[in-house]
Amino acid sequence: MSSALVVETREIDPVEDLLAAASPSRPLAWLRRGDGIVAVGEPLRELRAGTTPGGLRSSALATAWRRIASAARIDDPIALPGTGLVAFGALTFDERSDADSVLVIPSEVIGRHGSRFWRTRIRFAGAEDADDDAAEPTTADAVAYGPHWAGTVGPGAQSPQGYQESVRQALGRIAGGELSKVVLARDLTGTIPAGSDLRRLVRALSTGYPDTWVFAVDGLIGASPETLVTVHERTVTARVLAGTAARGADADADTAASAALASSTKDLDEHQYAVQSVLASLRPHTRALAASEQPFLLKLPNLFHLATDVEGELADGGTALDLVGALHPTAAVAGTPTSIAIGVIRELEPFDRGRYAGPVGWVDAAGNGEWAIALRCAQFTVTDDAIAVTAYAGAGIVAGSDPESELLETRVKFRPLVDALA
């Protein structure tokens, strides 16, 4: 059997629930507003990258993916985002993380783009062909959802008091001129029953937060509002989020909260750091790069964010994975200057972020892809008698930040996942 891949995509009848075909214990999914891709059954192959001395994990994965994609035989008459050969990916925030960055190549995918649905089969060349009638999904593809379950999480390695102390230390570093911004996170930990159907969590997030990127990759599950980068037919887009306010309890409070955020000097400054970070990273790889002059307010069920959209044209032979490597980590999730901010994060956060705030998304054989920043998420790890959960949330610390207010911001950011777990 050859290691080269044979890929076949065919249009299919509408599928009511893409997630029903995913693995209950190891779902692979990428969904937004009902569109997206979901892996069926077990993965075909995984590419993992640990600590790479002198190099980026994203570069190692990009090189391996190019080799696989160039050797693949792809039959894809549909040519929509997510058709043909694809891999799901989740990369670590920090190159020094003990966690792996990973690309997962599924054996089968079902997908939706608007009114069109498809199924992709991926196999090794020489593997026995499946029966022709297997190309069309049937009710046998759907795996019945397991029982409803609930989980709770509590303080992890970073307590609420410890978080506020870390914010105070960061403010001292900022006042001393060491850096302008640093994003500090805290964690919540807990367990859920062994055998829990994790698709229920994915579905709850997708239903409750349809405008976010809802993802499940190698145990990392979440609903991110922030696009890192999207590449489609050489058009590059990104959405920068920085600056946050909780939604109000009623219409008047909502209006007041949005107005306060839009006029907050502290939040506008934080946002500009993040926008300039993205522009500086993309310029070497793009032409005609442009960003809106003023941020707009992105309204989510529980938060307002300051947001700026960026768009350009790919100027070199790069892929979505190459741009992921160029962009990550942005000031929105690390700080400014980035290298100093990462050092401060290592000192002040008493845990390894793993893939939290790292890139998560998918890439295809042509280098197209959609990647978000893994926010509003948790890592699920199967143990002998339960499934361990670690959730994360962070806030950008700049001059003028208040430790208690930043703690409250993390509580608001935890809410989507905590509510879905419950």
ZIUR-V130677 format. One record per residue. N is the residue number from 1. RES is the residue in three letters. SS is DSSP state (@ for helix, = for strand, . for the rest). PHI is phi in whole degrees, 0 to 359 (999 if undefined). Layout:
N_RES_SS_PHI / N_RES_SS_PHI
This chain:
1_MET_._999 / 2_SER_._280 / 3_SER_._279 / 4_ALA_._292 / 5_LEU_=_257 / 6_VAL_=_244 / 7_VAL_=_233 / 8_GLU_=_225 / 9_THR_=_246 / 10_ARG_=_224 / 11_GLU_=_288 / 12_ILE_=_225 / 13_ASP_._292 / 14_PRO_._306 / 15_VAL_._248 / 16_GLU_._293 / 17_ASP_._222 / 18_LEU_@_302 / 19_LEU_@_297 / 20_ALA_@_297 / 21_ALA_@_271 / 22_ALA_._281 / 23_SER_._291 / 24_PRO_._297 / 25_SER_._265 / 26_ARG_._223 / 27_PRO_._295 / 28_LEU_._239 / 29_ALA_=_207 / 30_TRP_=_215 / 31_LEU_=_224 / 32_ARG_=_200 / 33_ARG_._53 / 34_GLY_._87 / 35_ASP_=_270 / 36_GLY_=_146 / 37_ILE_=_227 / 38_VAL_=_223 / 39_ALA_=_280 / 40_VAL_._255 / 41_GLY_._73 / 42_GLU_._274 / 43_PRO_=_297 / 44_LEU_=_277 / 45_ARG_=_201 / 46_GLU_=_236 / 47_LEU_=_249 / 48_ARG_=_239 / 49_ALA_=_229 / 50_GLY_._263 / 51_THR_._301 / 52_THR_._241 / 53_PRO_._304 / 54_GLY_._76 / 55_GLY_._215 / 56_LEU_._266 / 57_ARG_@_298 / 58_SER_@_298 / 59_SER_@_292 / 60_ALA_@_298 / 61_LEU_@_291 / 62_ALA_@_297 / 63_THR_@_295 / 64_ALA_@_296 / 65_TRP_@_293 / 66_ARG_@_303 / 67_ARG_@_296 / 68_ILE_@_293 / 69_ALA_@_294 / 70_SER_@_291 / 71_ALA_@_268 / 72_ALA_._283 / 73_ARG_=_257 / 74_ILE_=_243 / 75_ASP_=_244 / 76_ASP_=_224 / 77_PRO_._285 / 78_ILE_._273 / 79_ALA_._54 / 80_LEU_._252 / 81_PRO_._304 / 82_GLY_._100 / 83_THR_._270 / 84_GLY_._73 / 85_LEU_._286 / 86_VAL_=_225 / 87_ALA_=_225 / 88_PHE_=_272 / 89_GLY_=_224 / 90_ALA_=_216 / 91_LEU_._246 / 92_THR_._288 / 93_PHE_._293 / 94_ASP_._248 / 95_GLU_._299 / 96_ARG_._270 / 97_SER_._301 / 98_ASP_._284 / 99_ALA_._284 / 100_ASP_._268 / 101_SER_=_274 / 102_VAL_=_216 / 103_LEU_=_243 / 104_VAL_=_246 / 105_ILE_=_265 / 106_PRO_=_283 / 107_SER_._272 / 108_GLU_=_213 / 109_VAL_=_224 / 110_ILE_=_244 / 111_GLY_=_215 / 112_ARG_=_218 / 113_HIS_=_221 / 114_GLY_._66 / 115_SER_._266 / 116_ARG_=_251 / 117_PHE_=_234 / 118_TRP_=_212 / 119_ARG_=_228 / 120_THR_=_243 / 121_ARG_=_249 / 122_ILE_=_234 / 123_ARG_=_216 / 124_PHE_=_282 / 125_ALA_._302 / 126_GLY_._94 / 127_ALA_._292 / 128_GLU_._298 / 129_ASP_._295 / 130_ALA_._283 / 131_ASP_._298 / 132_ASP_@_302 / 133_ASP_@_287 / 134_ALA_@_281 / 135_ALA_@_288 / 136_GLU_._256 / 137_PRO_._298 / 138_THR_._231 / 139_THR_@_299 / 140_ALA_@_292 / 141_ASP_@_292 / 142_ALA_._286 / 143_VAL_._253 / 144_ALA_._305 / 145_TYR_._295 / 146_GLY_._288 / 147_PRO_._301 / 148_HIS_._298 / 149_TRP_._220 / 150_ALA_._222 / 151_GLY_._219 / 152_THR_=_235 / 153_VAL_=_232 / 154_GLY_=_225 / 155_PRO_=_308 / 156_GLY_._260 / 157_ALA_._292 / 158_GLN_._250 / 159_SER_._285 / 160_PRO_@_303 / 161_GLN_@_293 / 162_GLY_@_297 / 163_TYR_@_296 / 164_GLN_@_297 / 165_GLU_@_294 / 166_SER_@_297 / 167_VAL_@_297 / 168_ARG_@_298 / 169_GLN_@_296 / 170_ALA_@_295 / 171_LEU_@_298 / 172_GLY_@_295 / 173_ARG_@_296 / 174_ILE_@_293 / 175_ALA_@_298 / 176_GLY_._280 / 177_GLY_._84 / 178_GLU_._290 / 179_LEU_._200 / 180_SER_._261 / 181_LYS_=_206 / 182_VAL_=_216 / 183_VAL_=_262 / 184_LEU_=_249 / 185_ALA_=_245 / 186_ARG_=_226 / 187_ASP_=_236 / 188_LEU_=_235 / 189_THR_=_231 / 190_GLY_=_182 / 191_THR_=_222 / 192_ILE_=_233 / 193_PRO_=_300 / 194_ALA_._302 / 195_GLY_._83 / 196_SER_._300 / 197_ASP_._279 / 198_LEU_._290 / 199_ARG_@_297 / 200_ARG_@_298 / 201_LEU_@_293 / 202_VAL_@_301 / 203_ARG_@_293 / 204_ALA_@_298 / 205_LEU_@_293 / 206_SER_@_295 / 207_THR_@_286 / 208_GLY_@_282 / 209_TYR_._226 / 210_PRO_._294 / 211_ASP_._272 / 212_THR_._264 / 213_TRP_=_276 / 214_VAL_=_264 / 215_PHE_=_225 / 216_ALA_=_215 / 217_VAL_=_218 / 218_ASP_._53 / 219_GLY_._86 / 220_LEU_=_267 / 221_ILE_=_231 / 222_GLY_=_188 / 223_ALA_=_221 / 224_SER_=_264 / 225_PRO_._274 / 226_GLU_._247 / 227_THR_=_286 / 228_LEU_=_278 / 229_VAL_=_196 / 230_THR_=_234 / 231_VAL_=_236 / 232_HIS_=_216 / 233_GLU_._49 / 234_ARG_._75 / 235_THR_=_272 / 236_VAL_=_250 / 237_THR_=_228 / 238_ALA_=_210 / 239_ARG_=_235 / 240_VAL_=_258 / 241_LEU_=_241 / 242_ALA_=_195 / 243_GLY_=_102 / 244_THR_=_221 / 245_ALA_=_216 / 246_ALA_=_288 / 247_ARG_._295 / 248_GLY_._281 / 249_ALA_._284 / 250_ASP_._216 / 251_ALA_@_299 / 252_ASP_@_295 / 253_ALA_@_293 / 254_ASP_@_298 / 255_THR_@_298 / 256_ALA_@_296 / 257_ALA_@_295 / 258_SER_@_292 / 259_ALA_@_294 / 260_ALA_@_295 / 261_LEU_@_294 / 262_ALA_@_295 / 263_SER_._250 / 264_SER_._283 / 265_THR_@_299 / 266_LYS_@_300 / 267_ASP_@_287 / 268_LEU_@_295 / 269_ASP_@_296 / 270_GLU_@_301 / 271_HIS_@_295 / 272_GLN_@_296 / 273_TYR_@_304 / 274_ALA_@_292 / 275_VAL_@_297 / 276_GLN_@_295 / 277_SER_@_298 / 278_VAL_@_292 / 279_LEU_@_299 / 280_ALA_@_297 / 281_SER_@_286 / 282_LEU_@_276 / 283_ARG_@_306 / 284_PRO_._295 / 285_HIS_._248 / 286_THR_=_225 / 287_ARG_=_229 / 288_ALA_=_54 / 289_LEU_=_280 / 290_ALA_=_218 / 291_ALA_=_226 / 292_SER_._298 / 293_GLU_._291 / 294_GLN_._239 / 295_PRO_._291 / 296_PHE_=_249 / 297_LEU_=_269 / 298_LEU_=_266 / 299_LYS_=_258 / 300_LEU_._249 / 301_PRO_._304 / 302_ASN_._237 / 303_LEU_=_216 / 304_PHE_=_253 / 305_HIS_=_234 / 306_LEU_=_283 / 307_ALA_=_225 / 308_THR_=_224 / 309_ASP_=_265 / 310_VAL_=_238 / 311_GLU_=_215 / 312_GLY_=_200 / 313_GLU_=_242 / 314_LEU_=_297 / 315_ALA_._257 / 316_ASP_._228 / 317_GLY_._272 / 318_GLY_._289 / 319_THR_._242 / 320_ALA_@_303 / 321_LEU_@_294 / 322_ASP_@_296 / 323_LEU_@_290 / 324_VAL_@_303 / 325_GLY_@_295 / 326_ALA_@_287 / 327_LEU_@_275 / 328_HIS_._276 / 329_PRO_._272 / 330_THR_._280 / 331_ALA_._297 / 332_ALA_._295 / 333_VAL_._240 / 334_ALA_._238 / 335_GLY_=_143 / 336_THR_=_220 / 337_PRO_._297 / 338_THR_@_299 / 339_SER_@_297 / 340_ILE_@_290 / 341_ALA_@_299 / 342_ILE_@_297 / 343_GLY_@_298 / 344_VAL_@_292 / 345_ILE_@_300 / 346_ARG_@_300 / 347_GLU_@_283 / 348_LEU_@_262 / 349_GLU_._261 / 350_PRO_._274 / 351_PHE_._204 / 352_ASP_._272 / 353_ARG_._295 / 354_GLY_._61 / 355_ARG_._264 / 356_TYR_._301 / 357_ALA_._67 / 358_GLY_._266 / 359_PRO_=_286 / 360_VAL_=_220 / 361_GLY_=_167 / 362_TRP_=_214 / 363_VAL_=_221 / 364_ASP_=_248 / 365_ALA_._294 / 366_ALA_._273 / 367_GLY_._91 / 368_ASN_._288 / 369_GLY_=_172 / 370_GLU_=_231 / 371_TRP_=_228 / 372_ALA_=_247 / 373_ILE_=_264 / 374_ALA_._288 / 375_LEU_._244 / 376_ARG_._48 / 377_CYS_=_223 / 378_ALA_=_215 / 379_GLN_=_260 / 380_PHE_=_252 / 381_THR_=_232 / 382_VAL_=_284 / 383_THR_._247 / 384_ASP_._299 / 385_ASP_._234 / 386_ALA_=_196 / 387_ILE_=_243 / 388_ALA_=_282 / 389_VAL_=_235 / 390_THR_=_231 / 391_ALA_=_254 / 392_TYR_=_224 / 393_ALA_=_205 / 394_GLY_=_221 / 395_ALA_=_214 / 396_GLY_=_278 / 397_ILE_=_257 / 398_VAL_=_227 / 399_ALA_._305 / 400_GLY_._98 / 401_SER_._293 / 402_ASP_._246 / 403_PRO_@_306 / 404_GLU_@_292 / 405_SER_@_296 / 406_GLU_@_293 / 407_LEU_@_298 / 408_LEU_@_297 / 409_GLU_@_297 / 410_THR_@_295 / 411_ARG_@_298 / 412_VAL_@_296 / 413_LYS_@_289 / 414_PHE_@_289 / 415_ARG_@_303 / 416_PRO_@_305 / 417_LEU_@_285 / 418_VAL_@_296 / 419_ASP_@_297 / 420_ALA_@_293 / 421_LEU_@_297 / 422_ALA_._281
